[in-house]
């Protein structure tokens, strides 16, 4: 039987100056490669969403081998 390839996705919410608004959490842990994942933009008092992180994975997409990091940046 072929080995099922797996991957993970996590998400972090930070401010532009690097303050963590919400610690990294797993969205998908050892999910099957090719399966879909989704993350959501959250609301934090006193902050507004400005962009995805410079090296962020897409907010929604497909699991790939290895770990994808989704980063939402707020100001």
PyMOL Python script that loads the backbone (N, CA, C, O; Angstrom):
from pymol import cmd

cmd.read_pdbstr("""\
ATOM      1  N   UNK A   1       0.848  -1.196   0.000  1.00  0.00           N
ATOM      2  CA  UNK A   1       0.000   0.000   0.000  1.00  0.00           C
ATOM      3  C   UNK A   1       0.883   1.246   0.000  1.00  0.00           C
ATOM      4  O   UNK A   1       1.859   1.326   0.746  1.00  0.00           O
ATOM      5  N   UNK A   2       0.537   2.201  -0.829  1.00  0.00           N
ATOM      6  CA  UNK A   2       1.358   3.427  -0.861  1.00  0.00           C
ATOM      7  C   UNK A   2       1.238   4.186   0.455  1.00  0.00           C
ATOM      8  O   UNK A   2       0.180   4.219   1.082  1.00  0.00           O
ATOM      9  N   UNK A   3       2.336   4.787   0.849  1.00  0.00           N
ATOM     10  CA  UNK A   3       2.333   5.569   2.080  1.00  0.00           C
ATOM     11  C   UNK A   3       1.496   6.820   1.860  1.00  0.00           C
ATOM     12  O   UNK A   3       1.619   7.488   0.833  1.00  0.00           O
ATOM     13  N   UNK A   4       0.643   7.132   2.831  1.00  0.00           N
ATOM     14  CA  UNK A   4      -0.160   8.352   2.730  1.00  0.00           C
ATOM     15  C   UNK A   4       0.695   9.519   3.184  1.00  0.00           C
ATOM     16  O   UNK A   4       1.175   9.544   4.317  1.00  0.00           O
ATOM     17  N   UNK A   5       0.881  10.477   2.305  1.00  0.00           N
ATOM     18  CA  UNK A   5       1.691  11.645   2.658  1.00  0.00           C
ATOM     19  C   UNK A   5       0.888  12.566   3.566  1.00  0.00           C
ATOM     20  O   UNK A   5      -0.314  12.762   3.382  1.00  0.00           O
ATOM     21  N   UNK A   6       1.578  13.120   4.543  1.00  0.00           N
ATOM     22  CA  UNK A   6       0.888  13.960   5.517  1.00  0.00           C
ATOM     23  C   UNK A   6       1.575  15.311   5.660  1.00  0.00           C
ATOM     24  O   UNK A   6       2.761  15.469   5.369  1.00  0.00           O
ATOM     25  N   UNK A   7       0.789  16.274   6.118  1.00  0.00           N
ATOM     26  CA  UNK A   7       1.333  17.597   6.345  1.00  0.00           C
ATOM     27  C   UNK A   7       0.527  18.289   7.430  1.00  0.00           C
ATOM     28  O   UNK A   7      -0.540  17.821   7.826  1.00  0.00           O
ATOM     29  N   UNK A   8       1.052  19.404   7.901  1.00  0.00           N
ATOM     30  CA  UNK A   8       0.383  20.146   8.961  1.00  0.00           C
ATOM     31  C   UNK A   8       0.265  21.609   8.571  1.00  0.00           C
ATOM     32  O   UNK A   8       1.009  22.117   7.732  1.00  0.00           O
ATOM     33  N   UNK A   9      -0.692  22.270   9.206  1.00  0.00           N
ATOM     34  CA  UNK A   9      -0.888  23.710   9.006  1.00  0.00           C
ATOM     35  C   UNK A   9      -1.105  24.319  10.376  1.00  0.00           C
ATOM     36  O   UNK A   9      -1.886  23.800  11.174  1.00  0.00           O
ATOM     37  N   UNK A  10      -0.410  25.429  10.657  1.00  0.00           N
ATOM     38  CA  UNK A  10      -0.701  26.139  11.898  1.00  0.00           C
ATOM     39  C   UNK A  10      -0.948  27.609  11.592  1.00  0.00           C
ATOM     40  O   UNK A  10      -0.641  28.095  10.503  1.00  0.00           O
ATOM     41  N   UNK A  11      -1.506  28.305  12.571  1.00  0.00           N
ATOM     42  CA  UNK A  11      -1.874  29.713  12.370  1.00  0.00           C
ATOM     43  C   UNK A  11      -1.451  30.525  13.583  1.00  0.00           C
ATOM     44  O   UNK A  11      -1.550  30.071  14.723  1.00  0.00           O
ATOM     45  N   UNK A  12      -0.978  31.734  13.313  1.00  0.00           N
ATOM     46  CA  UNK A  12      -0.545  32.651  14.362  1.00  0.00           C
ATOM     47  C   UNK A  12      -1.121  34.028  14.062  1.00  0.00           C
ATOM     48  O   UNK A  12      -1.253  34.419  12.902  1.00  0.00           O
ATOM     49  N   UNK A  13      -1.463  34.760  15.120  1.00  0.00           N
ATOM     50  CA  UNK A  13      -1.985  36.118  14.978  1.00  0.00           C
ATOM     51  C   UNK A  13      -1.024  37.062  15.690  1.00  0.00           C
ATOM     52  O   UNK A  13      -0.822  36.946  16.899  1.00  0.00           O
ATOM     53  N   UNK A  14      -0.430  37.996  14.949  1.00  0.00           N
ATOM     54  CA  UNK A  14       0.561  38.908  15.520  1.00  0.00           C
ATOM     55  C   UNK A  14       0.287  40.347  15.094  1.00  0.00           C
ATOM     56  O   UNK A  14      -0.486  40.606  14.172  1.00  0.00           O
ATOM     57  N   UNK A  15       0.947  41.283  15.796  1.00  0.00           N
ATOM     58  CA  UNK A  15       0.860  42.690  15.394  1.00  0.00           C
ATOM     59  C   UNK A  15       2.076  43.009  14.540  1.00  0.00           C
ATOM     60  O   UNK A  15       3.026  42.230  14.473  1.00  0.00           O
ATOM     61  N   UNK A  16       2.033  44.171  13.887  1.00  0.00           N
ATOM     62  CA  UNK A  16       3.134  44.582  13.021  1.00  0.00           C
ATOM     63  C   UNK A  16       4.452  44.684  13.784  1.00  0.00           C
ATOM     64  O   UNK A  16       5.520  44.486  13.204  1.00  0.00           O
ATOM     65  N   UNK A  17       4.384  44.996  15.095  1.00  0.00           N
ATOM     66  CA  UNK A  17       5.634  45.115  15.849  1.00  0.00           C
ATOM     67  C   UNK A  17       6.055  43.804  16.506  1.00  0.00           C
ATOM     68  O   UNK A  17       6.983  43.773  17.315  1.00  0.00           O
ATOM     69  N   UNK A  18       5.363  42.720  16.151  1.00  0.00           N
ATOM     70  CA  UNK A  18       5.808  41.407  16.598  1.00  0.00           C
ATOM     71  C   UNK A  18       5.149  40.870  17.861  1.00  0.00           C
ATOM     72  O   UNK A  18       5.490  39.783  18.327  1.00  0.00           O
ATOM     73  N   UNK A  19       4.205  41.629  18.417  1.00  0.00           N
ATOM     74  CA  UNK A  19       3.483  41.141  19.591  1.00  0.00           C
ATOM     75  C   UNK A  19       2.529  40.022  19.176  1.00  0.00           C
ATOM     76  O   UNK A  19       1.820  40.140  18.177  1.00  0.00           O
ATOM     77  N   UNK A  20       2.517  38.948  19.942  1.00  0.00           N
ATOM     78  CA  UNK A  20       1.610  37.843  19.640  1.00  0.00           C
ATOM     79  C   UNK A  20       0.238  38.134  20.231  1.00  0.00           C
ATOM     80  O   UNK A  20       0.108  38.338  21.438  1.00  0.00           O
ATOM     81  N   UNK A  21      -0.781  38.152  19.385  1.00  0.00           N
ATOM     82  CA  UNK A  21      -2.161  38.362  19.846  1.00  0.00           C
ATOM     83  C   UNK A  21      -2.785  37.033  20.241  1.00  0.00           C
ATOM     84  O   UNK A  21      -3.550  36.948  21.201  1.00  0.00           O
ATOM     85  N   UNK A  22      -2.448  36.009  19.491  1.00  0.00           N
ATOM     86  CA  UNK A  22      -2.904  34.664  19.838  1.00  0.00           C
ATOM     87  C   UNK A  22      -1.809  33.695  19.442  1.00  0.00           C
ATOM     88  O   UNK A  22      -1.341  33.698  18.304  1.00  0.00           O
ATOM     89  N   UNK A  23      -1.406  32.867  20.391  1.00  0.00           N
ATOM     90  CA  UNK A  23      -0.294  31.945  20.145  1.00  0.00           C
ATOM     91  C   UNK A  23      -0.611  30.989  18.997  1.00  0.00           C
ATOM     92  O   UNK A  23      -1.772  30.747  18.666  1.00  0.00           O
ATOM     93  N   UNK A  24       0.431  30.466  18.415  1.00  0.00           N
ATOM     94  CA  UNK A  24       0.292  29.526  17.307  1.00  0.00           C
ATOM     95  C   UNK A  24      -0.565  28.334  17.713  1.00  0.00           C
ATOM     96  O   UNK A  24      -0.382  27.757  18.785  1.00  0.00           O
ATOM     97  N   UNK A  25      -1.489  27.981  16.854  1.00  0.00           N
ATOM     98  CA  UNK A  25      -2.312  26.802  17.109  1.00  0.00           C
ATOM     99  C   UNK A  25      -2.396  25.965  15.842  1.00  0.00           C
ATOM    100  O   UNK A  25      -2.274  26.479  14.730  1.00  0.00           O
ATOM    101  N   UNK A  26      -2.605  24.680  16.028  1.00  0.00           N
ATOM    102  CA  UNK A  26      -2.700  23.776  14.886  1.00  0.00           C
ATOM    103  C   UNK A  26      -4.048  23.918  14.205  1.00  0.00           C
ATOM    104  O   UNK A  26      -5.090  23.940  14.860  1.00  0.00           O
ATOM    105  N   UNK A  27      -4.015  24.014  12.883  1.00  0.00           N
ATOM    106  CA  UNK A  27      -5.239  24.010  12.089  1.00  0.00           C
ATOM    107  C   UNK A  27      -5.453  22.575  11.609  1.00  0.00           C
ATOM    108  O   UNK A  27      -6.554  22.030  11.687  1.00  0.00           O
ATOM    109  N   UNK A  28      -4.374  21.986  11.112  1.00  0.00           N
ATOM    110  CA  UNK A  28      -4.384  20.590  10.680  1.00  0.00           C
ATOM    111  C   UNK A  28      -3.117  19.958  11.231  1.00  0.00           C
ATOM    112  O   UNK A  28      -2.025  20.503  11.069  1.00  0.00           O
ATOM    113  N   UNK A  29      -3.257  18.820  11.876  1.00  0.00           N
ATOM    114  CA  UNK A  29      -2.096  18.100  12.395  1.00  0.00           C
ATOM    115  C   UNK A  29      -2.027  16.762  11.681  1.00  0.00           C
ATOM    116  O   UNK A  29      -2.942  15.946  11.791  1.00  0.00           O
ATOM    117  N   UNK A  30      -0.936  16.536  10.945  1.00  0.00           N
ATOM    118  CA  UNK A  30      -0.769  15.283  10.199  1.00  0.00           C
ATOM    119  C   UNK A  30      -1.975  14.979   9.328  1.00  0.00           C
ATOM    120  O   UNK A  30      -2.503  13.867   9.329  1.00  0.00           O
ATOM    121  N   UNK A  31      -2.400  16.001   8.582  1.00  0.00           N
ATOM    122  CA  UNK A  31      -3.519  15.809   7.657  1.00  0.00           C
ATOM    123  C   UNK A  31      -3.028  15.215   6.354  1.00  0.00           C
ATOM    124  O   UNK A  31      -1.845  15.309   6.027  1.00  0.00           O
ATOM    125  N   UNK A  32      -3.921  14.613   5.622  1.00  0.00           N
ATOM    126  CA  UNK A  32      -3.569  14.010   4.342  1.00  0.00           C
ATOM    127  C   UNK A  32      -3.239  15.100   3.324  1.00  0.00           C
ATOM    128  O   UNK A  32      -3.982  16.070   3.169  1.00  0.00           O
ATOM    129  N   UNK A  33      -2.108  14.921   2.633  1.00  0.00           N
ATOM    130  CA  UNK A  33      -1.715  15.879   1.606  1.00  0.00           C
ATOM    131  C   UNK A  33      -2.819  15.958   0.554  1.00  0.00           C
ATOM    132  O   UNK A  33      -3.337  14.938   0.100  1.00  0.00           O
ATOM    133  N   UNK A  34      -3.169  17.190   0.175  1.00  0.00           N
ATOM    134  CA  UNK A  34      -4.220  17.379  -0.818  1.00  0.00           C
ATOM    135  C   UNK A  34      -5.570  17.690  -0.199  1.00  0.00           C
ATOM    136  O   UNK A  34      -6.488  18.137  -0.887  1.00  0.00           O
ATOM    137  N   UNK A  35      -5.693  17.452   1.115  1.00  0.00           N
ATOM    138  CA  UNK A  35      -6.959  17.806   1.765  1.00  0.00           C
ATOM    139  C   UNK A  35      -6.996  19.316   1.970  1.00  0.00           C
ATOM    140  O   UNK A  35      -5.956  19.975   1.999  1.00  0.00           O
ATOM    141  N   UNK A  36      -8.181  19.845   2.108  1.00  0.00           N
ATOM    142  CA  UNK A  36      -8.333  21.295   2.227  1.00  0.00           C
ATOM    143  C   UNK A  36      -8.233  21.760   3.673  1.00  0.00           C
ATOM    144  O   UNK A  36      -8.591  21.033   4.600  1.00  0.00           O
ATOM    145  N   UNK A  37      -7.741  22.976   3.850  1.00  0.00           N
ATOM    146  CA  UNK A  37      -7.749  23.583   5.179  1.00  0.00           C
ATOM    147  C   UNK A  37      -8.249  25.007   5.047  1.00  0.00           C
ATOM    148  O   UNK A  37      -8.235  25.588   3.962  1.00  0.00           O
ATOM    149  N   UNK A  38      -8.692  25.562   6.167  1.00  0.00           N
ATOM    150  CA  UNK A  38      -9.134  26.949   6.168  1.00  0.00           C
ATOM    151  C   UNK A  38      -8.791  27.604   7.491  1.00  0.00           C
ATOM    152  O   UNK A  38      -8.822  26.963   8.541  1.00  0.00           O
ATOM    153  N   UNK A  39      -8.465  28.885   7.433  1.00  0.00           N
ATOM    154  CA  UNK A  39      -8.246  29.655   8.660  1.00  0.00           C
ATOM    155  C   UNK A  39      -9.125  30.895   8.578  1.00  0.00           C
ATOM    156  O   UNK A  39      -9.599  31.257   7.501  1.00  0.00           O
ATOM    157  N   UNK A  40      -9.338  31.534   9.701  1.00  0.00           N
ATOM    158  CA  UNK A  40     -10.194  32.715   9.684  1.00  0.00           C
ATOM    159  C   UNK A  40      -9.490  33.905  10.310  1.00  0.00           C
ATOM    160  O   UNK A  40      -8.696  33.783  11.243  1.00  0.00           O
ATOM    161  N   UNK A  41      -9.814  35.045   9.760  1.00  0.00           N
ATOM    162  CA  UNK A  41      -9.335  36.316  10.300  1.00  0.00           C
ATOM    163  C   UNK A  41     -10.132  36.553  11.578  1.00  0.00           C
ATOM    164  O   UNK A  41     -11.362  36.525  11.555  1.00  0.00           O
ATOM    165  N   UNK A  42      -9.442  36.785  12.690  1.00  0.00           N
ATOM    166  CA  UNK A  42     -10.131  36.999  13.958  1.00  0.00           C
ATOM    167  C   UNK A  42     -10.166  38.486  14.293  1.00  0.00           C
ATOM    168  O   UNK A  42      -9.480  39.301  13.676  1.00  0.00           O
ATOM    169  N   UNK A  43     -10.976  38.809  15.280  1.00  0.00           N
ATOM    170  CA  UNK A  43     -11.090  40.199  15.726  1.00  0.00           C
ATOM    171  C   UNK A  43     -10.431  40.335  17.087  1.00  0.00           C
ATOM    172  O   UNK A  43     -10.683  39.537  17.989  1.00  0.00           O
ATOM    173  N   UNK A  44      -9.585  41.349  17.233  1.00  0.00           N
ATOM    174  CA  UNK A  44      -8.945  41.626  18.505  1.00  0.00           C
ATOM    175  C   UNK A  44      -9.208  43.078  18.869  1.00  0.00           C
ATOM    176  O   UNK A  44      -9.026  43.972  18.042  1.00  0.00           O
ATOM    177  N   UNK A  45      -9.633  43.313  20.097  1.00  0.00           N
ATOM    178  CA  UNK A  45      -9.942  44.677  20.529  1.00  0.00           C
ATOM    179  C   UNK A  45      -8.756  45.605  20.311  1.00  0.00           C
ATOM    180  O   UNK A  45      -7.634  45.306  20.719  1.00  0.00           O
ATOM    181  N   UNK A  46      -9.019  46.735  19.663  1.00  0.00           N
ATOM    182  CA  UNK A  46      -7.981  47.737  19.474  1.00  0.00           C
ATOM    183  C   UNK A  46      -7.079  47.486  18.284  1.00  0.00           C
ATOM    184  O   UNK A  46      -6.161  48.265  18.028  1.00  0.00           O
ATOM    185  N   UNK A  47      -7.328  46.407  17.550  1.00  0.00           N
ATOM    186  CA  UNK A  47      -6.490  46.095  16.385  1.00  0.00           C
ATOM    187  C   UNK A  47      -7.363  45.850  15.169  1.00  0.00           C
ATOM    188  O   UNK A  47      -8.532  45.483  15.290  1.00  0.00           O
ATOM    189  N   UNK A  48      -6.785  46.057  13.997  1.00  0.00           N
ATOM    190  CA  UNK A  48      -7.491  45.679  12.777  1.00  0.00           C
ATOM    191  C   UNK A  48      -6.532  44.893  11.903  1.00  0.00           C
ATOM    192  O   UNK A  48      -5.322  45.117  11.924  1.00  0.00           O
ATOM    193  N   UNK A  49      -7.087  43.973  11.139  1.00  0.00           N
ATOM    194  CA  UNK A  49      -6.287  43.140  10.237  1.00  0.00           C
ATOM    195  C   UNK A  49      -5.700  44.006   9.134  1.00  0.00           C
ATOM    196  O   UNK A  49      -6.413  44.805   8.527  1.00  0.00           O
ATOM    197  N   UNK A  50      -4.400  43.855   8.868  1.00  0.00           N
ATOM    198  CA  UNK A  50      -3.807  44.632   7.781  1.00  0.00           C
ATOM    199  C   UNK A  50      -3.317  43.775   6.616  1.00  0.00           C
ATOM    200  O   UNK A  50      -3.438  44.173   5.458  1.00  0.00           O
ATOM    201  N   UNK A  51      -2.766  42.603   6.917  1.00  0.00           N
ATOM    202  CA  UNK A  51      -2.220  41.790   5.812  1.00  0.00           C
ATOM    203  C   UNK A  51      -1.837  40.422   6.350  1.00  0.00           C
ATOM    204  O   UNK A  51      -1.839  40.167   7.554  1.00  0.00           O
ATOM    205  N   UNK A  52      -1.512  39.559   5.405  1.00  0.00           N
ATOM    206  CA  UNK A  52      -0.940  38.269   5.775  1.00  0.00           C
ATOM    207  C   UNK A  52       0.561  38.483   5.963  1.00  0.00           C
ATOM    208  O   UNK A  52       1.135  39.397   5.371  1.00  0.00           O
ATOM    209  N   UNK A  53       1.185  37.661   6.767  1.00  0.00           N
ATOM    210  CA  UNK A  53       2.625  37.774   7.004  1.00  0.00           C
ATOM    211  C   UNK A  53       3.420  37.610   5.726  1.00  0.00           C
ATOM    212  O   UNK A  53       2.950  37.016   4.755  1.00  0.00           O
ATOM    213  N   UNK A  54       4.632  38.143   5.738  1.00  0.00           N
ATOM    214  CA  UNK A  54       5.482  38.139   4.545  1.00  0.00           C
ATOM    215  C   UNK A  54       5.693  36.730   3.994  1.00  0.00           C
ATOM    216  O   UNK A  54       5.687  36.523   2.780  1.00  0.00           O
ATOM    217  N   UNK A  55       5.877  35.771   4.886  1.00  0.00           N
ATOM    218  CA  UNK A  55       6.134  34.397   4.445  1.00  0.00           C
ATOM    219  C   UNK A  55       4.963  33.470   4.746  1.00  0.00           C
ATOM    220  O   UNK A  55       5.109  32.248   4.787  1.00  0.00           O
ATOM    221  N   UNK A  56       3.792  34.083   4.958  1.00  0.00           N
ATOM    222  CA  UNK A  56       2.611  33.309   5.318  1.00  0.00           C
ATOM    223  C   UNK A  56       2.151  32.408   4.179  1.00  0.00           C
ATOM    224  O   UNK A  56       2.267  32.745   3.001  1.00  0.00           O
ATOM    225  N   UNK A  57       1.626  31.257   4.569  1.00  0.00           N
ATOM    226  CA  UNK A  57       0.918  30.416   3.607  1.00  0.00           C
ATOM    227  C   UNK A  57      -0.448  31.062   3.365  1.00  0.00           C
ATOM    228  O   UNK A  57      -0.839  31.981   4.085  1.00  0.00           O
ATOM    229  N   UNK A  58      -1.167  30.584   2.359  1.00  0.00           N
ATOM    230  CA  UNK A  58      -2.494  31.129   2.075  1.00  0.00           C
ATOM    231  C   UNK A  58      -3.452  30.843   3.229  1.00  0.00           C
ATOM    232  O   UNK A  58      -3.317  29.845   3.936  1.00  0.00           O
ATOM    233  N   UNK A  59      -4.418  31.735   3.402  1.00  0.00           N
ATOM    234  CA  UNK A  59      -5.399  31.592   4.487  1.00  0.00           C
ATOM    235  C   UNK A  59      -6.206  30.308   4.335  1.00  0.00           C
ATOM    236  O   UNK A  59      -6.572  29.669   5.322  1.00  0.00           O
ATOM    237  N   UNK A  60      -6.476  29.942   3.095  1.00  0.00           N
ATOM    238  CA  UNK A  60      -7.141  28.669   2.807  1.00  0.00           C
ATOM    239  C   UNK A  60      -6.370  28.008   1.681  1.00  0.00           C
ATOM    240  O   UNK A  60      -5.760  28.683   0.851  1.00  0.00           O
ATOM    241  N   UNK A  61      -6.402  26.702   1.659  1.00  0.00           N
ATOM    242  CA  UNK A  61      -5.664  26.014   0.599  1.00  0.00           C
ATOM    243  C   UNK A  61      -5.634  24.528   0.854  1.00  0.00           C
ATOM    244  O   UNK A  61      -6.534  23.975   1.487  1.00  0.00           O
ATOM    245  N   UNK A  62      -4.600  23.888   0.362  1.00  0.00           N
ATOM    246  CA  UNK A  62      -4.474  22.448   0.507  1.00  0.00           C
ATOM    247  C   UNK A  62      -3.244  22.104   1.325  1.00  0.00           C
ATOM    248  O   UNK A  62      -2.208  22.763   1.245  1.00  0.00           O
ATOM    249  N   UNK A  63      -3.391  21.056   2.109  1.00  0.00           N
ATOM    250  CA  UNK A  63      -2.287  20.560   2.920  1.00  0.00           C
ATOM    251  C   UNK A  63      -1.184  20.051   1.983  1.00  0.00           C
ATOM    252  O   UNK A  63      -1.464  19.366   0.999  1.00  0.00           O
ATOM    253  N   UNK A  64       0.051  20.387   2.294  1.00  0.00           N
ATOM    254  CA  UNK A  64       1.202  19.894   1.551  1.00  0.00           C
ATOM    255  C   UNK A  64       2.139  19.204   2.532  1.00  0.00           C
ATOM    256  O   UNK A  64       1.993  19.346   3.746  1.00  0.00           O
ATOM    257  N   UNK A  65       3.098  18.459   2.001  1.00  0.00           N
ATOM    258  CA  UNK A  65       4.064  17.821   2.894  1.00  0.00           C
ATOM    259  C   UNK A  65       4.801  18.885   3.691  1.00  0.00           C
ATOM    260  O   UNK A  65       5.080  19.975   3.191  1.00  0.00           O
ATOM    261  N   UNK A  66       5.109  18.553   4.929  1.00  0.00           N
ATOM    262  CA  UNK A  66       5.767  19.539   5.776  1.00  0.00           C
ATOM    263  C   UNK A  66       4.724  20.369   6.510  1.00  0.00           C
ATOM    264  O   UNK A  66       3.559  19.980   6.602  1.00  0.00           O
ATOM    265  N   UNK A  67       5.147  21.500   7.025  1.00  0.00           N
ATOM    266  CA  UNK A  67       4.233  22.357   7.783  1.00  0.00           C
ATOM    267  C   UNK A  67       4.091  23.718   7.124  1.00  0.00           C
ATOM    268  O   UNK A  67       5.079  24.379   6.805  1.00  0.00           O
ATOM    269  N   UNK A  68       2.849  24.122   6.926  1.00  0.00           N
ATOM    270  CA  UNK A  68       2.564  25.468   6.420  1.00  0.00           C
ATOM    271  C   UNK A  68       2.249  26.355   7.613  1.00  0.00           C
ATOM    272  O   UNK A  68       1.558  25.939   8.543  1.00  0.00           O
ATOM    273  N   UNK A  69       2.759  27.575   7.581  1.00  0.00           N
ATOM    274  CA  UNK A  69       2.489  28.532   8.653  1.00  0.00           C
ATOM    275  C   UNK A  69       1.656  29.685   8.088  1.00  0.00           C
ATOM    276  O   UNK A  69       2.088  30.397   7.182  1.00  0.00           O
ATOM    277  N   UNK A  70       0.464  29.849   8.638  1.00  0.00           N
ATOM    278  CA  UNK A  70      -0.402  30.956   8.227  1.00  0.00           C
ATOM    279  C   UNK A  70      -0.254  32.052   9.272  1.00  0.00           C
ATOM    280  O   UNK A  70      -0.422  31.803  10.465  1.00  0.00           O
ATOM    281  N   UNK A  71       0.060  33.267   8.827  1.00  0.00           N
ATOM    282  CA  UNK A  71       0.287  34.371   9.763  1.00  0.00           C
ATOM    283  C   UNK A  71      -0.588  35.564   9.392  1.00  0.00           C
ATOM    284  O   UNK A  71      -0.483  36.114   8.295  1.00  0.00           O
ATOM    285  N   UNK A  72      -1.456  35.953  10.332  1.00  0.00           N
ATOM    286  CA  UNK A  72      -2.288  37.143  10.158  1.00  0.00           C
ATOM    287  C   UNK A  72      -1.621  38.279  10.914  1.00  0.00           C
ATOM    288  O   UNK A  72      -1.230  38.125  12.071  1.00  0.00           O
ATOM    289  N   UNK A  73      -1.492  39.437  10.242  1.00  0.00           N
ATOM    290  CA  UNK A  73      -0.831  40.580  10.868  1.00  0.00           C
ATOM    291  C   UNK A  73      -1.841  41.706  11.109  1.00  0.00           C
ATOM    292  O   UNK A  73      -2.640  42.046  10.236  1.00  0.00           O
ATOM    293  N   UNK A  74      -1.782  42.273  12.316  1.00  0.00           N
ATOM    294  CA  UNK A  74      -2.710  43.314  12.742  1.00  0.00           C
ATOM    295  C   UNK A  74      -1.975  44.588  13.140  1.00  0.00           C
ATOM    296  O   UNK A  74      -0.790  44.562  13.471  1.00  0.00           O
ATOM    297  N   UNK A  75      -2.697  45.698  13.100  1.00  0.00           N
ATOM    298  CA  UNK A  75      -2.137  46.973  13.560  1.00  0.00           C
ATOM    299  C   UNK A  75      -3.157  47.668  14.430  1.00  0.00           C
ATOM    300  O   UNK A  75      -2.898  48.763  14.930  1.00  0.00           O
TER     301      UNK A  75
END
""", "prot")
cmd.dss("prot")
cmd.show_as("cartoon", "prot")
cmd.util.cbc("prot")
cmd.orient("prot")
